[in-house]
Amino acid sequence: MSELEIYQKQGFGNSSGMGQHPALLIVDFVNGFADPDQFGGGNIGEAIENTRGLLAAARTLDLPVA
């Protein structure tokens, strides 16, 4: 079986919807990653901006955020 067939058989890439109790969990935005003054930090600006959009959408929908 090819990798693509395995991927399709497992259902990856399919729409899963929001479920009955959706929530947003934000992980790993700590100073060591986000602060450019920290060694190795500050190179995730695009991820931070995208997460801000997700956070705003979750709050608009009154979803739990952790």
C-alpha positions as CSV (number, residue, x, y, z in Angstrom):
1,M,0.0,0.0,0.0
2,S,1.4,3.4,-0.9
3,E,1.8,6.3,1.6
4,L,-1.0,8.1,-0.1
5,E,-3.3,5.1,0.2
6,I,-2.5,4.7,3.9
7,Y,-3.1,8.5,4.4
8,Q,-6.5,8.3,2.6
9,K,-7.5,5.0,4.4
10,Q,-6.8,6.6,7.8
11,G,-9.1,9.6,6.9
12,F,-6.4,12.2,7.1
13,G,-7.3,15.4,5.2
14,N,-11.0,14.9,5.6
15,S,-13.2,17.5,7.1
16,S,-13.9,16.7,10.7
17,G,-16.1,19.7,11.7
18,M,-16.2,21.4,15.0
19,G,-17.8,18.7,17.1
20,Q,-20.3,19.3,19.9
21,H,-18.0,21.1,22.3
22,P,-15.2,22.9,20.4
23,A,-12.5,24.8,22.2
24,L,-9.1,26.4,21.3
25,L,-6.0,25.3,23.1
26,I,-2.9,27.4,22.5
27,V,0.4,25.7,23.3
28,D,4.1,26.8,23.6
29,F,4.0,30.6,23.3
30,V,6.6,31.2,26.0
31,N,9.2,33.9,26.1
32,G,11.9,31.5,25.1
33,F,10.2,31.1,21.7
34,A,8.5,34.4,21.2
35,D,10.9,37.0,22.7
36,P,13.6,38.1,20.2
37,D,15.8,39.0,23.2
38,Q,15.9,35.4,24.2
39,F,18.5,33.0,22.7
40,G,16.7,31.3,19.8
41,G,13.6,33.3,20.2
42,G,11.7,35.7,18.1
43,N,11.5,33.7,14.9
44,I,7.8,32.7,15.2
45,G,6.1,36.0,14.3
46,E,4.0,34.5,11.6
47,A,2.7,31.8,13.9
48,I,1.9,34.4,16.6
49,E,-0.1,36.5,14.1
50,N,-2.0,33.4,12.8
51,T,-2.8,32.4,16.4
52,R,-4.1,35.9,17.1
53,G,-6.6,35.4,14.3
54,L,-7.7,32.1,15.7
55,L,-8.0,33.5,19.2
56,A,-10.1,36.4,17.9
57,A,-12.4,34.0,16.0
58,A,-12.8,31.7,19.1
59,R,-13.7,34.7,21.3
60,T,-16.2,35.9,18.7
61,L,-17.8,32.5,18.8
62,D,-17.7,32.5,22.6
63,L,-15.6,29.3,22.6
64,P,-13.5,28.2,25.6
65,V,-9.8,29.2,25.2
66,A,-6.9,27.7,27.2
